[in-house]
Amino acid sequence: MAADGKKRKSPNILVTGTPGTGKTTTSTALAEATNLRHVNIGDLVKEKNLHDGWDDDLQCHVINEDLVCDELEDVMEEGGNIVDYHGCDFFPERWFDLVVVLQTDNTVLYDRLSKRGYEGAKLSNNIECEIFQVLLEEAKERAGPEQLERVQSFATNGSYVLLHWTEEVPMSALIRYVSIEYQFKC
């Protein structure tokens, strides 16, 4: 729901989860299936310099949450966005109609992150985050049960399958139960 209390014409969906769970692949496929706009926060931070520098230990930008929220405010009020980011703790709760938390098997996740070049603290922190379901718990604190969908992403023969979509969102083009199969491109 928009800040003025009116319903948006299209929903805003947050796809979150530990790096390597399939957020970008899922968000891209979902955006193509629904004609919603895919907003990858990592890419946005790099493109618009919405960060406070580089963290050498974790090998990533230190995002400036205020700058990100300022950049997205108008777009989120319009609706029709699929936001792809590994957390949900700094976004205003009013922005999202649905929060999807992707999870995957820890062994599969380890292999994916290793292929991406993750090592040391960056690798172990992300694996621990998935084991202890940190992002799921964070999402539960931010979204009500009617707004939260937990989805297991898994690979079979190089494909990911988004198993189910059980939340009804205010958009006729988004089906109550969706199955999307697509090639994994990590």
PyRosetta script that sets phi, psi and omega in degrees:
from pyrosetta import init, pose_from_sequence

init()
pose = pose_from_sequence("MAADGKKRKSPNILVTGTPGTGKTTTSTALAEATNLRHVNIGDLVKEKNLHDGWDDDLQCHVINEDLVCDELEDVMEEGGNIVDYHGCDFFPERWFDLVVVLQTDNTVLYDRLSKRGYEGAKLSNNIECEIFQVLLEEAKERAGPEQLERVQSFATNGSYVLLHWTEEVPMSALIRYVSIEYQFKC")
pose.set_psi(1, 139.6)
pose.set_omega(1, -179.5)
pose.set_phi(2, -70.8)
pose.set_psi(2, 162.2)
pose.set_omega(2, -177.1)
pose.set_phi(3, -60.2)
pose.set_psi(3, -29.5)
pose.set_omega(3, -178.4)
pose.set_phi(4, -82.3)
pose.set_psi(4, 5.8)
pose.set_omega(4, 177.9)
pose.set_phi(5, 88.5)
pose.set_psi(5, -6.2)
pose.set_omega(5, 179.2)
pose.set_phi(6, -85.2)
pose.set_psi(6, 148.8)
pose.set_omega(6, 175.6)
pose.set_phi(7, -74.2)
pose.set_psi(7, 141.6)
pose.set_omega(7, 174.1)
pose.set_phi(8, -72.5)
pose.set_psi(8, 155.4)
pose.set_omega(8, 177.3)
pose.set_phi(9, -71.5)
pose.set_psi(9, -30.1)
pose.set_omega(9, 178.3)
pose.set_phi(10, -134.1)
pose.set_psi(10, 150.4)
pose.set_omega(10, -176.5)
pose.set_phi(11, -77.6)
pose.set_psi(11, 161.4)
pose.set_omega(11, 166.9)
pose.set_phi(12, -107.8)
pose.set_psi(12, 130.3)
pose.set_omega(12, -177.9)
pose.set_phi(13, -122.6)
pose.set_psi(13, 131.2)
pose.set_omega(13, 173.8)
pose.set_phi(14, -101.9)
pose.set_psi(14, 124.1)
pose.set_omega(14, 173.9)
pose.set_phi(15, -106.8)
pose.set_psi(15, 115.1)
pose.set_omega(15, -174.2)
pose.set_phi(16, -128.4)
pose.set_psi(16, 168.5)
pose.set_omega(16, -180.0)
pose.set_phi(17, 151.4)
pose.set_psi(17, 166.7)
pose.set_omega(17, 178.2)
pose.set_phi(18, -58.8)
pose.set_psi(18, 144.8)
pose.set_omega(18, 174.0)
pose.set_phi(19, -51.5)
pose.set_psi(19, 135.6)
pose.set_omega(19, 179.0)
pose.set_phi(20, 96.1)
pose.set_psi(20, -0.3)
pose.set_omega(20, -179.7)
pose.set_phi(21, -87.8)
pose.set_psi(21, -8.3)
pose.set_omega(21, 176.7)
pose.set_phi(22, 106.1)
pose.set_psi(22, 22.6)
pose.set_omega(22, -177.3)
pose.set_phi(23, -60.5)
pose.set_psi(23, -50.5)
pose.set_omega(23, -176.1)
pose.set_phi(24, -68.2)
pose.set_psi(24, -41.6)
pose.set_omega(24, 178.4)
pose.set_phi(25, -63.2)
pose.set_psi(25, -45.8)
pose.set_omega(25, 178.9)
pose.set_phi(26, -64.2)
pose.set_psi(26, -45.7)
pose.set_omega(26, -178.8)
pose.set_phi(27, -62.4)
pose.set_psi(27, -41.7)
pose.set_omega(27, 179.0)
pose.set_phi(28, -62.8)
pose.set_psi(28, -47.5)
pose.set_omega(28, -179.7)
pose.set_phi(29, -64.5)
pose.set_psi(29, -41.1)
pose.set_omega(29, 179.8)
pose.set_phi(30, -67.0)
pose.set_psi(30, -39.8)
pose.set_omega(30, 177.6)
pose.set_phi(31, -62.5)
pose.set_psi(31, -41.8)
pose.set_omega(31, 178.4)
pose.set_phi(32, -65.1)
pose.set_psi(32, -37.8)
pose.set_omega(32, -177.7)
pose.set_phi(33, -74.5)
pose.set_psi(33, -24.2)
pose.set_omega(33, -173.2)
pose.set_phi(34, -117.1)
pose.set_psi(34, -6.9)
pose.set_omega(34, -174.6)
pose.set_phi(35, 62.7)
pose.set_psi(35, 24.3)
pose.set_omega(35, 171.9)
pose.set_phi(36, -85.8)
pose.set_psi(36, 160.6)
pose.set_omega(36, -178.8)
pose.set_phi(37, -85.3)
pose.set_psi(37, 129.3)
pose.set_omega(37, 177.0)
pose.set_phi(38, -90.8)
pose.set_psi(38, 122.4)
pose.set_omega(38, 178.1)
pose.set_phi(39, -116.7)
pose.set_psi(39, 106.9)
pose.set_omega(39, 177.1)
pose.set_phi(40, -91.1)
pose.set_psi(40, 112.4)
pose.set_omega(40, -174.5)
pose.set_phi(41, -63.4)
pose.set_psi(41, -39.8)
pose.set_omega(41, 178.5)
pose.set_phi(42, -58.4)
pose.set_psi(42, -44.9)
pose.set_omega(42, 178.3)
pose.set_phi(43, -66.3)
pose.set_psi(43, -42.0)
pose.set_omega(43, 179.9)
pose.set_phi(44, -60.5)
pose.set_psi(44, -43.1)
pose.set_omega(44, 179.7)
pose.set_phi(45, -59.9)
pose.set_psi(45, -44.2)
pose.set_omega(45, 179.6)
pose.set_phi(46, -68.2)
pose.set_psi(46, -47.1)
pose.set_omega(46, -176.3)
pose.set_phi(47, -63.5)
pose.set_psi(47, -38.3)
pose.set_omega(47, -174.0)
pose.set_phi(48, -105.6)
pose.set_psi(48, 6.9)
pose.set_omega(48, -178.8)
pose.set_phi(49, 53.8)
pose.set_psi(49, 48.0)
pose.set_omega(49, -179.3)
pose.set_phi(50, -93.0)
pose.set_psi(50, 49.9)
pose.set_omega(50, -176.8)
pose.set_phi(51, -140.7)
pose.set_psi(51, 168.1)
pose.set_omega(51, 179.7)
pose.set_phi(52, -110.5)
pose.set_psi(52, 26.1)
pose.set_omega(52, 178.6)
pose.set_phi(53, 117.5)
pose.set_psi(53, -164.2)
pose.set_omega(53, -172.8)
pose.set_phi(54, -116.5)
pose.set_psi(54, 137.1)
pose.set_omega(54, 175.4)
pose.set_phi(55, -98.3)
pose.set_psi(55, 109.1)
pose.set_omega(55, -177.4)
pose.set_phi(56, -65.4)
pose.set_psi(56, -36.0)
pose.set_omega(56, -178.6)
pose.set_phi(57, -67.1)
pose.set_psi(57, -43.6)
pose.set_omega(57, -177.2)
pose.set_phi(58, -96.5)
pose.set_psi(58, -3.5)
pose.set_omega(58, 177.5)
pose.set_phi(59, 54.0)
pose.set_psi(59, 51.9)
pose.set_omega(59, 178.2)
pose.set_phi(60, -156.0)
pose.set_psi(60, 164.1)
pose.set_omega(60, 175.8)
pose.set_phi(61, -72.7)
pose.set_psi(61, 147.4)
pose.set_omega(61, 173.3)
pose.set_phi(62, -92.0)
pose.set_psi(62, 103.8)
pose.set_omega(62, -173.5)
pose.set_phi(63, -72.1)
pose.set_psi(63, 146.4)
pose.set_omega(63, 174.7)
pose.set_phi(64, -95.7)
pose.set_psi(64, 102.1)
pose.set_omega(64, -173.6)
pose.set_phi(65, -59.7)
pose.set_psi(65, -38.1)
pose.set_omega(65, 179.3)
pose.set_phi(66, -63.8)
pose.set_psi(66, -43.0)
pose.set_omega(66, 178.8)
pose.set_phi(67, -64.3)
pose.set_psi(67, -40.0)
pose.set_omega(67, 178.7)
pose.set_phi(68, -62.8)
pose.set_psi(68, -47.9)
pose.set_omega(68, -179.5)
pose.set_phi(69, -63.3)
pose.set_psi(69, -40.7)
pose.set_omega(69, 177.3)
pose.set_phi(70, -61.7)
pose.set_psi(70, -41.8)
pose.set_omega(70, -179.2)
pose.set_phi(71, -63.7)
pose.set_psi(71, -35.9)
pose.set_omega(71, -173.4)
pose.set_phi(72, -94.4)
pose.set_psi(72, -12.1)
pose.set_omega(72, -171.1)
pose.set_phi(73, -49.6)
pose.set_psi(73, -54.6)
pose.set_omega(73, -176.5)
pose.set_phi(74, -65.7)
pose.set_psi(74, -41.4)
pose.set_omega(74, -179.6)
pose.set_phi(75, -62.9)
pose.set_psi(75, -40.4)
pose.set_omega(75, -178.9)
pose.set_phi(76, -71.3)
pose.set_psi(76, -34.7)
pose.set_omega(76, 177.3)
pose.set_phi(77, -64.5)
pose.set_psi(77, -34.6)
pose.set_omega(77, 177.3)
pose.set_phi(78, -64.0)
pose.set_psi(78, -40.2)
pose.set_omega(78, -175.8)
pose.set_phi(79, 90.5)
pose.set_psi(79, 177.3)
pose.set_omega(79, 178.5)
pose.set_phi(80, 83.4)
pose.set_psi(80, 30.8)
pose.set_omega(80, -175.9)
pose.set_phi(81, -120.5)
pose.set_psi(81, 143.3)
pose.set_omega(81, 168.4)
pose.set_phi(82, -114.5)
pose.set_psi(82, 109.9)
pose.set_omega(82, -177.7)
pose.set_phi(83, -96.6)
pose.set_psi(83, 129.9)
pose.set_omega(83, -174.6)
pose.set_phi(84, -113.3)
pose.set_psi(84, 107.9)
pose.set_omega(84, 179.9)
pose.set_phi(85, -158.2)
pose.set_psi(85, 153.5)
pose.set_omega(85, -174.5)
pose.set_phi(86, -78.7)
pose.set_psi(86, -4.9)
pose.set_omega(86, 177.9)
pose.set_phi(87, -141.9)
pose.set_psi(87, 174.1)
pose.set_omega(87, 178.3)
pose.set_phi(88, -136.1)
pose.set_psi(88, 6.3)
pose.set_omega(88, -170.0)
pose.set_phi(89, -71.8)
pose.set_psi(89, -22.1)
pose.set_omega(89, -177.4)
pose.set_phi(90, -104.6)
pose.set_psi(90, -8.6)
pose.set_omega(90, 178.2)
pose.set_phi(91, -76.5)
pose.set_psi(91, 142.7)
pose.set_omega(91, 173.7)
pose.set_phi(92, -61.7)
pose.set_psi(92, 134.2)
pose.set_omega(92, -178.1)
pose.set_phi(93, -58.2)
pose.set_psi(93, -33.4)
pose.set_omega(93, -177.1)
pose.set_phi(94, -65.4)
pose.set_psi(94, -14.4)
pose.set_omega(94, -177.2)
pose.set_phi(95, -70.7)
pose.set_psi(95, -30.8)
pose.set_omega(95, -167.5)
pose.set_phi(96, -113.7)
pose.set_psi(96, 135.6)
pose.set_omega(96, 174.9)
pose.set_phi(97, -91.5)
pose.set_psi(97, -23.0)
pose.set_omega(97, -178.4)
pose.set_phi(98, -149.8)
pose.set_psi(98, 136.1)
pose.set_omega(98, 175.2)
pose.set_phi(99, -119.2)
pose.set_psi(99, 121.1)
pose.set_omega(99, 179.5)
pose.set_phi(100, -108.7)
pose.set_psi(100, 122.5)
pose.set_omega(100, 177.4)
pose.set_phi(101, -105.2)
pose.set_psi(101, 115.3)
pose.set_omega(101, 177.2)
pose.set_phi(102, -89.0)
pose.set_psi(102, 138.5)
pose.set_omega(102, 176.8)
pose.set_phi(103, -134.7)
pose.set_psi(103, 156.1)
pose.set_omega(103, 178.3)
pose.set_phi(104, -148.4)
pose.set_psi(104, 168.3)
pose.set_omega(104, 178.5)
pose.set_phi(105, -60.9)
pose.set_psi(105, 138.0)
pose.set_omega(105, -175.9)
pose.set_phi(106, -63.5)
pose.set_psi(106, -35.8)
pose.set_omega(106, 178.6)
pose.set_phi(107, -66.9)
pose.set_psi(107, -43.9)
pose.set_omega(107, 177.3)
pose.set_phi(108, -61.9)
pose.set_psi(108, -43.7)
pose.set_omega(108, -179.9)
pose.set_phi(109, -61.6)
pose.set_psi(109, -44.4)
pose.set_omega(109, 178.7)
pose.set_phi(110, -57.6)
pose.set_psi(110, -46.5)
pose.set_omega(110, -179.7)
pose.set_phi(111, -62.3)
pose.set_psi(111, -43.9)
pose.set_omega(111, -179.9)
pose.set_phi(112, -62.5)
pose.set_psi(112, -46.8)
pose.set_omega(112, -178.1)
pose.set_phi(113, -67.8)
pose.set_psi(113, -37.0)
pose.set_omega(113, 176.4)
pose.set_phi(114, -62.2)
pose.set_psi(114, -40.9)
pose.set_omega(114, 177.4)
pose.set_phi(115, -63.1)
pose.set_psi(115, -29.1)
pose.set_omega(115, 177.7)
pose.set_phi(116, -79.4)
pose.set_psi(116, -6.2)
pose.set_omega(116, 179.9)
pose.set_phi(117, 92.5)
pose.set_psi(117, 10.2)
pose.set_omega(117, 176.7)
pose.set_phi(118, -69.6)
pose.set_psi(118, 138.2)
pose.set_omega(118, 176.7)
pose.set_phi(119, -153.8)
pose.set_psi(119, 171.3)
pose.set_omega(119, 177.0)
pose.set_phi(120, 56.6)
pose.set_psi(120, -136.8)
pose.set_omega(120, -176.3)
pose.set_phi(121, -60.7)
pose.set_psi(121, -37.2)
pose.set_omega(121, -178.5)
pose.set_phi(122, -63.3)
pose.set_psi(122, -43.0)
pose.set_omega(122, 179.3)
pose.set_phi(123, -68.6)
pose.set_psi(123, -51.0)
pose.set_omega(123, -176.5)
pose.set_phi(124, -65.6)
pose.set_psi(124, -38.4)
pose.set_omega(124, 178.4)
pose.set_phi(125, -61.3)
pose.set_psi(125, -42.1)
pose.set_omega(125, -179.0)
pose.set_phi(126, -70.6)
pose.set_psi(126, -38.9)
pose.set_omega(126, 177.2)
pose.set_phi(127, -64.7)
pose.set_psi(127, -44.3)
pose.set_omega(127, 178.1)
pose.set_phi(128, -62.1)
pose.set_psi(128, -38.6)
pose.set_omega(128, 178.2)
pose.set_phi(129, -58.5)
pose.set_psi(129, -41.6)
pose.set_omega(129, 179.5)
pose.set_phi(130, -72.4)
pose.set_psi(130, -43.3)
pose.set_omega(130, -179.7)
pose.set_phi(131, -58.3)
pose.set_psi(131, -45.0)
pose.set_omega(131, -176.6)
pose.set_phi(132, -89.8)
pose.set_psi(132, 6.0)
pose.set_omega(132, 176.7)
pose.set_phi(133, 52.2)
pose.set_psi(133, 42.2)
pose.set_omega(133, -177.3)
pose.set_phi(134, -58.9)
pose.set_psi(134, -45.5)
pose.set_omega(134, -176.2)
pose.set_phi(135, -72.7)
pose.set_psi(135, -31.5)
pose.set_omega(135, 174.5)
pose.set_phi(136, -65.0)
pose.set_psi(136, -45.6)
pose.set_omega(136, 179.5)
pose.set_phi(137, -63.7)
pose.set_psi(137, -40.5)
pose.set_omega(137, 177.0)
pose.set_phi(138, -60.0)
pose.set_psi(138, -44.4)
pose.set_omega(138, -179.9)
pose.set_phi(139, -65.7)
pose.set_psi(139, -38.3)
pose.set_omega(139, 178.4)
pose.set_phi(140, -62.2)
pose.set_psi(140, -34.7)
pose.set_omega(140, 178.9)
pose.set_phi(141, -72.0)
pose.set_psi(141, -26.7)
pose.set_omega(141, -174.7)
pose.set_phi(142, -97.8)
pose.set_psi(142, -27.8)
pose.set_omega(142, -175.1)
pose.set_phi(143, -122.0)
pose.set_psi(143, 144.1)
pose.set_omega(143, 176.1)
pose.set_phi(144, -72.6)
pose.set_psi(144, 163.0)
pose.set_omega(144, -177.9)
pose.set_phi(145, -58.7)
pose.set_psi(145, -29.2)
pose.set_omega(145, 179.0)
pose.set_phi(146, -75.5)
pose.set_psi(146, -13.0)
pose.set_omega(146, 179.9)
pose.set_phi(147, -105.1)
pose.set_psi(147, -4.6)
pose.set_omega(147, -171.1)
pose.set_phi(148, -110.2)
pose.set_psi(148, 132.1)
pose.set_omega(148, 176.2)
pose.set_phi(149, -130.1)
pose.set_psi(149, 122.9)
pose.set_omega(149, 176.9)
pose.set_phi(150, -99.1)
pose.set_psi(150, 125.5)
pose.set_omega(150, -175.6)
pose.set_phi(151, -128.3)
pose.set_psi(151, 128.6)
pose.set_omega(151, 173.9)
pose.set_phi(152, -84.6)
pose.set_psi(152, 122.2)
pose.set_omega(152, 174.5)
pose.set_phi(153, -102.2)
pose.set_psi(153, 139.4)
pose.set_omega(153, -178.9)
pose.set_phi(154, -147.0)
pose.set_psi(154, 163.3)
pose.set_omega(154, -177.9)
pose.set_phi(155, -112.6)
pose.set_psi(155, 135.8)
pose.set_omega(155, 170.6)
pose.set_phi(156, -137.7)
pose.set_psi(156, 120.5)
pose.set_omega(156, 179.8)
pose.set_phi(157, 52.4)
pose.set_psi(157, 41.6)
pose.set_omega(157, 177.1)
pose.set_phi(158, 79.4)
pose.set_psi(158, 1.4)
pose.set_omega(158, -179.9)
pose.set_phi(159, -110.7)
pose.set_psi(159, 148.5)
pose.set_omega(159, 171.1)
pose.set_phi(160, -103.2)
pose.set_psi(160, 146.1)
pose.set_omega(160, 175.2)
pose.set_phi(161, -126.4)
pose.set_psi(161, 123.7)
pose.set_omega(161, 171.6)
pose.set_phi(162, -81.9)
pose.set_psi(162, 107.6)
pose.set_omega(162, -169.0)
pose.set_phi(163, -63.7)
pose.set_psi(163, -45.5)
pose.set_omega(163, -175.5)
pose.set_phi(164, -155.5)
pose.set_psi(164, 161.6)
pose.set_omega(164, 175.1)
pose.set_phi(165, -140.0)
pose.set_psi(165, 106.3)
pose.set_omega(165, -171.5)
pose.set_phi(166, -108.7)
pose.set_psi(166, 1.4)
pose.set_omega(166, 179.4)
pose.set_phi(167, -93.7)
pose.set_psi(167, 136.4)
pose.set_omega(167, 175.2)
pose.set_phi(168, -89.5)
pose.set_psi(168, 125.8)
pose.set_omega(168, 179.4)
pose.set_phi(169, -119.1)
pose.set_psi(169, 156.3)
pose.set_omega(169, -174.1)
pose.set_phi(170, -75.2)
pose.set_psi(170, 67.1)
pose.set_omega(170, 176.4)
pose.set_phi(171, -156.7)
pose.set_psi(171, 122.1)
pose.set_omega(171, -174.8)
pose.set_phi(172, -64.4)
pose.set_psi(172, -28.1)
pose.set_omega(172, -177.6)
pose.set_phi(173, -74.6)
pose.set_psi(173, -17.9)
pose.set_omega(173, -179.3)
pose.set_phi(174, -92.1)
pose.set_psi(174, 114.8)
pose.set_omega(174, -175.8)
pose.set_phi(175, -73.4)
pose.set_psi(175, 150.8)
pose.set_omega(175, -179.2)
pose.set_phi(176, -60.8)
pose.set_psi(176, -42.8)
pose.set_omega(176, 176.3)
pose.set_phi(177, -122.1)
pose.set_psi(177, 121.6)
pose.set_omega(177, -176.1)
pose.set_phi(178, -120.5)
pose.set_psi(178, 134.9)
pose.set_omega(178, 169.3)
pose.set_phi(179, -121.0)
pose.set_psi(179, 124.9)
pose.set_omega(179, 179.9)
pose.set_phi(180, -125.5)
pose.set_psi(180, 126.4)
pose.set_omega(180, 175.0)
pose.set_phi(181, -115.0)
pose.set_psi(181, 134.2)
pose.set_omega(181, -176.9)
pose.set_phi(182, -155.6)
pose.set_psi(182, 162.3)
pose.set_omega(182, -178.7)
pose.set_phi(183, -77.7)
pose.set_psi(183, 138.1)
pose.set_omega(183, 177.1)
pose.set_phi(184, -79.9)
pose.set_psi(184, 129.0)
pose.set_omega(184, -177.8)
pose.set_phi(185, -128.6)
pose.set_psi(185, 68.3)
pose.set_omega(185, -176.8)
pose.set_phi(186, -100.6)
pose.dump_pdb("model.pdb")
